[in-house]
Amino acid sequence: GEAVVPVANCDVKEYNSNPKEQLPFKEYVKYWQEYIRNGYRSSRGCLYLKDWHLSRAFPEQDVYTTPVYFSSDWLNEYWDAVAVDDYRFVYMGPKG
């Protein structure tokens, strides 16, 4: 909950991009709960958690596994080989 995450405001454009701010993850979850309760509206706009490197921030945690259908994808193989980033095809469902 205390992890700081990058959040983009999808309702605002700056230089053909969305401005980002840093929020504690628990604040972002609270925002989304209120956003849903309010019919997907907020005075803060539509905030999107974008480019959070979860596995890099918490390498000791087993936070996801690559689905078997994507495991031999050349991009995953490349990123595994160079070991400089954590981009992968991700499955966030139950393990098993």
C-alpha positions, -999 to 999 in steps of 0.1 A, spaced: 0 0 0 29 24 6 46 18 -27 47 49 -49 32 44 -83 32 65 -116 -4 77 -124 -13 94 -157 -44 117 -160 -61 105 -192 -83 136 -192 -54 160 -197 -30 164 -226 4 180 -223 27 179 -254 6 151 -269 9 130 -237 -8 126 -204 8 142 -174 19 119 -146 20 122 -109 33 99 -82 8 85 -57 9 59 -29 -7 27 -43 -33 27 -15 -44 62 -25 -47 51 -61 -69 21 -50 -91 45 -29 -94 68 -59 -106 39 -81 -131 27 -55 -146 62 -54 -144 65 -92 -165 34 -97 -190 43 -69 -195 77 -87 -204 62 -120 -169 64 -134 -166 101 -128 -142 121 -107 -132 157 -102 -96 144 -105 -103 130 -140 -96 95 -152 -64 84 -135 -45 54 -150 -17 35 -133 9 35 -161 44 20 -164 47 7 -128 76 -17 -127 61 -39 -100 85 -68 -104 115 -45 -104 103 -27 -73 96 -60 -55 120 -86 -69 116 -109 -39 78 -113 -47 65 -138 -72 38 -114 -85 30 -130 -119 37 -157 -143 39 -156 -181 10 -176 -197 22 -207 -215 8 -192 -247 32 -163 -246 62 -180 -229 81 -185 -261 73 -150 -274 105 -135 -288 100 -103 -268 99 -122 -235 129 -143 -246 148 -111 -255 140 -93 -222 150 -125 -202 183 -127 -221 194 -90 -217 180 -88 -181 179 -50 -181 142 -45 -178 110 -62 -166 86 -58 -195 68 -91 -202 35 -104 -213 17 -107 -180 -10 -129 -166 -24 -115 -134 -50 -142 -126 -48 -170 -101 -18 -192 -102 -21 -229 -108 
